[in-house]
């Protein structure tokens, strides 16, 4: 593991030092030395002003979208940040023609879908600095960078751009029963 620079406020420097961080006087920053696990330093990975707010409690949101024929569609994509391969997924349903259609902007899921997603820890509730909101998103398994929905779903070379074509690189897991999700995406015909 390579050195990782940290954004440690002055008042927290002693705590970072106790955890094993080192001071680079030339770069004027704290860092995690190569070979040291950076797990306990996660809160200092981003500058304080860029750290996301605490996630809201979405468990009380009404699950306003019923997906009658749900599927989890998976692919592998190159992370925009570290350039390593990472698994990505989208939750999808089938339209009246039987074609797969992605569901984005998911903020909460029912127990059935939650159980299926628990086996895929790279897809979870995360904060997007672009949209300034919390929603389920793909995170790189190597560096933790959020893999934006726009690039996965709306770019012609994105893995989920033309789901209805069911490209061979996609792995589709059909779920046995309908699921409900909470979404604030106005593109869906909500109940």
N, C-alpha and C positions, 0 to 999 in steps of 0.2 A: 504494500500500500504506500503510495507516494505521500509526501508532505501535503497537508491541507491547511490553508490559511483560515484564520478565524476573525470574527468581528466581536471582540471582547471589550465591553465598556470598562473604563478605568476602575469603576467601583466594584467590578467583578473579576479583576485581574488575579487576585490572590486565590480565588476559587478555581480559576482556570489553571493556575500554576500547580495547585494541589492535585488536580486531576492528571497532570503530566504535560500540559501545554508549555511551549517554550517561546521566549521573546526574541524576535529578529530585529535587532536595533537598526540595521540598515533599511529594511523594508518598513520598520515601525509598525509591526503587527505581531500578534500571537499566532502560533501555528501548532498543529498536531504533528509531531515528528514522524518520519517514515517508519513503518513497522508497528506503530501504536494504533490500536483500534480507536476510531473516531466517534463511536456510538455515544459516549457520555458528553460529547462536545456539541451535539446537534443544535442546541439552542443558539449557538454562536456562528452557525454556518452563514447566516444572512445578517446584514446590518439591521439594527433594531427597527428602523423605520420601514424596512421591507418585510419584517416578520408578519405572518398572517394573524388576524385576530383569532380568538378562540372560536371553535366551531359552534354554531348555534345548535340547539336541541331540536332536531328535525323529527324526532320520534312522534311528536304530537301532530305533525302535518297529515292532512287527509291523503290517503293513497288514491289519487285522483285519476289514474290511468290504468285501465285493465288491459293486460296483454294476454289475449286468449290463446295464442300459439307461440309461446316465448321460446327464445333460443339465445344461447351465448355463442357469439361468433368470435373466434380467436385468430390471431395472426402474429407474425414476428416482424418487428420494425427496427430500424436503426435509430437510437436515441439521438435527438438533436444536440444534446449537451456533451455526452461522453463518446458518442459514435459507436457504442457497443450494441449488439442485438438485444432486444428486450421484448417479452411477450406483451401484447396489447389485446384488448377485447372491447366489444360493444354488446350491449343488450339489444336484442331485436325481437320483432314480432312479424307475423305474416300478414300481408294485406289481403284484400278480397281476391286478388289474382294468385295468391300463394307465394308472392315474392317477399323476401326478407326486407325489412325496413328498420333502420337503427332508431333507437330511442336515446336521446341525449338530454342533458340538464336534469339528470336524476338526483334527487336530494334525499330520498328515503326509499326503502324497499321492504316488501313483506318478508315473512319468515322463510318461505320456500326459496325465493331468489337470494335472500341473505345467506342461506345455507350453501347454495351453489357458488356464490361469490366468495365465501370464506375459504374455499379451496384455491382461490386465485388472489392472494394477498396484494398483488400489484395493482388491483382495481379497487379503490376505496374512496371514501369521502376526503376531498382535498381542496385547498384554497387556491383559486386561480387569481394571480395578480392582474391578468388581462381583463377578466370579467368582474373582478372584485367580489366574487361570491364563492360559496362552498357548493360542491357537487361531486358526484362520483366521477373519478378520472383515473387514467392509467398513469402509473409512476414507474420510471425506469428501475429495473431490478438491480442495476449496477450502481447508479449514482443518485437515484431518488428524484430526478427531474420530472416534472409533470409533462406528460406527452399530450399536447393540446388537441381537443376535439376537432377544431377547425382543420388542422393538418391531417388528421386521421380520417375525417369524414367528407371534407369539402374539396380537397386538392385532388386533381385527376390521378396522381400517383399514390394517393393515400390508400391504405389497405381496405377501408370501408367505403370508398367513394361510390362504387357501383355494386352494392351488395346483391342487387337482384340478379347479377350475372353469376353469383356464387363461384368466384374464381377458385382455382384448385389450391391456392396457397391458404385458403381459409379453412379453419377447423370449426365445424358447426355442431354444437351440442343442443339438441332439442330437449326442452324441459317437459315433463310428463303432465303438468297441470298449469292452468292459468296463473299469472302472478299480477300483483298490483304494485305500482310505484308512485311516488310523489314527484312530479316534475313541474317546473314553472315555465317550460318551453312552450310558447304560444303556438307552435307549429302543430301541436297535437289536438285532436278533437276530443276534448275532455268532457267527462260526464257532468 
